[in-house]
Amino acid sequence: MHADMVGLTLWRVILSSADGWVQVSIEDDGRGFNPEEISKKQGFGVRSMQGRAETIGGFFEVNSAPAKGPG
């Protein structure tokens, strides 16, 4: 388990498709973070997911804020 997931009590993964596109949505009640601060950290999790999506012609978006989980 990732250290930032400690205390997580609710999470949901939604997989849907339409018009040849696949959408994966992940929601949780975590503590949230500032997406603009990602580039200042050493970790590569979110940046890696974004790169993988772009490699296959997809899009990657994070909706989060400190003290507000991504869901």
C-alpha positions in Angstrom: 0.0 0.0 0.0 1.3 3.5 -0.9 1.9 5.7 2.1 -0.5 8.4 0.8 -3.4 5.8 0.8 -3.3 5.3 4.6 -6.7 6.2 6.0 -8.5 5.8 2.6 -12.0 4.4 3.3 -13.8 4.8 0.0 -12.6 4.2 -3.6 -14.3 3.5 -6.9 -13.1 2.5 -10.4 -15.4 3.2 -13.3 -14.7 1.7 -16.8 -16.8 2.9 -19.7 -16.6 3.0 -23.5 -18.2 5.0 -26.3 -17.4 5.8 -29.9 -14.2 3.8 -29.8 -12.8 5.4 -26.7 -12.4 3.9 -23.2 -12.6 6.0 -20.1 -11.3 4.9 -16.7 -12.3 7.1 -13.7 -10.8 6.5 -10.3 -12.4 8.3 -7.3 -11.5 8.1 -3.6 -11.9 10.0 -0.3 -8.2 10.5 0.1 -6.5 13.7 1.4 -6.1 15.2 -2.1 -3.1 17.1 -3.5 -2.3 20.0 -5.8 -1.7 18.6 -9.3 0.5 21.5 -10.2 3.0 20.4 -7.5 3.5 17.0 -9.1 6.5 18.2 -11.2 8.2 19.3 -8.0 8.2 15.9 -6.4 10.5 13.0 -6.8 7.7 10.5 -7.5 6.7 9.4 -10.9 3.3 7.8 -10.4 1.0 10.4 -11.9 3.5 11.5 -14.5 4.0 7.9 -15.6 0.3 7.4 -16.0 0.0 10.6 -18.1 2.9 9.5 -20.3 1.4 6.0 -20.8 -2.0 7.6 -21.8 -0.3 9.9 -24.3 1.8 7.1 -25.8 -1.4 5.4 -26.9 -3.1 8.6 -28.1 -5.1 9.1 -24.9 -5.6 11.8 -22.4 -5.0 11.9 -18.7 -6.5 14.4 -16.3 -6.3 14.8 -12.5 -9.0 16.6 -10.6 -7.9 17.1 -7.0 -7.0 19.8 -4.4 -5.3 19.7 -1.0 -7.8 18.4 1.6 -10.2 17.4 -1.1 -9.8 13.9 -2.6 -9.8 13.3 -6.3 -13.4 12.0 -6.2 
